[in-house]
Amino acid sequence: MFTRLDKSGDRRLTLAEFTQALPTLEKWGICIPDTQAAFKEIDANGGGFVLFDEFVGWAMMKNLDLEDDDDYNANLAQESTNNIKQSSSSKKEKFGDFSLD
C-alpha cells in the first residue's frame, strides 16, 4: 500500500507525493478535502515527511484495507524471485557452475 504511494522509493512521502496519491486514496475509499491538513495530521513527528509507520497508523485509524493488496504483494514477490533467478543465471554464465564434487 505505502510503496504504491512512495514514487521516489525513499520510504517516505513528501507533500507532493501525497498530493499525487489523492486519486489512489479515493479509489481506496478515503476522501481528503484538505491535503495539507491531512498531511500534517499524518506526519506525527512534524518532520515534513510521512514515514511508513505514520502512514500505517493513519491507515489503521481510517480502517484502510485493500482487497487487491494481496495480489499486489504476490506480484512483487514473483518479480523478486524472477530477479534472483535471472541474477543467478547470469552469474553461472559469467563464472560457470562450480561444484565441490
Legacy VTK file of the C-alpha trace (Angstrom):
# vtk DataFile Version 3.0
C-alpha trace
ASCII
DATASET POLYDATA
POINTS 101 float
0.000 0.000 0.000
2.636 2.536 1.106
5.024 1.536 -1.670
2.372 2.368 -4.256
2.328 5.949 -2.998
6.072 6.356 -2.437
7.023 7.086 -6.042
10.625 8.019 -5.208
11.185 4.801 -3.258
12.862 6.599 -0.361
10.445 5.121 2.204
8.805 8.445 2.986
6.115 10.566 1.385
6.574 14.190 0.503
3.596 16.512 0.311
3.910 16.353 -3.485
3.780 12.524 -3.474
0.847 12.599 -1.073
-0.965 15.086 -3.306
-0.299 12.903 -6.366
-1.701 9.940 -4.419
-5.103 11.543 -3.804
-6.800 9.740 -6.730
-5.404 6.426 -5.476
-6.553 7.137 -1.921
-10.002 7.997 -3.276
-10.098 4.627 -5.073
-9.306 3.079 -1.697
-12.317 4.870 -0.203
-10.622 7.821 1.502
-11.677 11.332 0.563
-9.252 14.055 1.630
-10.768 17.531 1.274
-7.737 19.403 2.701
-4.490 17.837 1.522
-2.141 19.941 3.642
-4.157 19.448 6.830
-4.305 15.683 6.282
-0.570 15.552 5.557
0.212 17.444 8.770
-2.105 15.121 10.699
-0.375 12.013 9.359
3.135 13.486 9.839
3.036 12.774 13.573
6.627 13.803 14.291
6.370 17.021 12.262
9.415 16.109 10.158
7.901 17.249 6.890
7.557 13.713 5.542
5.043 10.945 6.121
7.023 7.927 7.251
5.872 4.340 6.845
4.863 3.893 10.496
2.992 7.203 10.483
1.109 6.161 7.361
0.281 2.751 8.815
-1.109 4.326 11.991
-3.264 6.685 9.953
-4.399 3.923 7.587
-5.421 1.767 10.541
-7.422 4.648 12.047
-9.175 5.021 8.686
-9.747 1.237 8.502
-7.972 1.236 5.181
-7.729 -2.274 3.777
-7.280 -3.121 0.149
-8.794 -6.198 -1.350
-6.138 -6.218 -4.056
-3.085 -5.713 -1.825
-2.501 -9.461 -1.525
-2.329 -9.709 -5.317
-0.015 -6.716 -5.456
2.332 -8.228 -2.856
2.263 -11.579 -4.651
3.294 -9.824 -7.863
6.170 -8.090 -6.059
7.313 -11.418 -4.620
7.186 -13.018 -8.065
9.208 -10.159 -9.565
11.777 -10.536 -6.804
12.018 -14.283 -7.408
12.446 -13.698 -11.136
15.192 -11.131 -10.492
17.056 -13.577 -8.229
16.801 -16.355 -10.807
17.993 -14.029 -13.550
20.918 -12.853 -11.426
21.870 -16.421 -10.549
21.692 -17.473 -14.190
23.835 -14.507 -15.212
26.478 -15.422 -12.615
26.541 -19.024 -13.827
27.108 -17.810 -17.376
29.867 -15.496 -16.245
31.678 -17.745 -13.740
30.488 -21.243 -14.583
28.755 -23.704 -12.319
31.135 -24.583 -9.518
30.619 -27.768 -7.600
32.663 -29.482 -4.939
32.151 -32.968 -6.366
LINES 1 102
101 0 1 2 3 4 5 6 7 8 9 10 11 12 13 14 15 16 17 18 19 20 21 22 23 24 25 26 27 28 29 30 31 32 33 34 35 36 37 38 39 40 41 42 43 44 45 46 47 48 49 50 51 52 53 54 55 56 57 58 59 60 61 62 63 64 65 66 67 68 69 70 71 72 73 74 75 76 77 78 79 80 81 82 83 84 85 86 87 88 89 90 91 92 93 94 95 96 97 98 99 100
